[in-house]
Amino acid sequence: MTTHLNRRGLGHLCATVLTALTLTSCGSEGTGGGRGASPASPSPTSDPLPTAWVGAAPGVELSSDATAVRLSLGANNTTPFKWRYTAQPEGVLAEVDSGYTPEPNPEGMSGLGGGTAWWVLEAVADGETTLTFTYAHLGGEGTREPADSRVYRLTVEDGVIARMSQ
């Protein structure tokens, strides 16, 4: 599904996004195979940009001025599985921050995994790009199929994220 954002009304993006931008998830929540947690957002104190974030869909947030997107995917950094992504073509969005936020462990419990891998991508040029995320085993011999994957298509017009589909 593709969504068009009203660039003139970006000051009121919260209402626009919550009513106009509905994305459906490709596959199940988390990272497949019980390896991860459901998508969540890093805490507001970890924002690298001085903007408010507006939830567009599970794991997808736009900056209030629609110049950046934060994508969050369930992950488990205690395993050899990691999320990686490619952008085709490159140069439309630039990664400005990324990280991993672990889920809190219940008191007295250790060795539990699960959390959220996240990326903040900023619009740097007008154009269309496709972000392909794969959650795969790193290391070892041979080729392994990804346990999960997600694809996001974004269009930047006049320096703002004007359309996005998943």
Secondary structure, 3 states (H helix, E strand, C coil): CEEECCHHHHHHHHHHHHHHCCCCCCCCCCCCCCCCCCCCCCCHHHCCCCCCEEEEECCEEEECCCCEEEEEEEECCCCCEEEEEEEECCCCEEEEEEEEEECCCCCCCCCCCCEEEEEEEEECCCEEEEEEEEEEECCCCCCCCCCEEEEEEEEEECCEEEEEEC
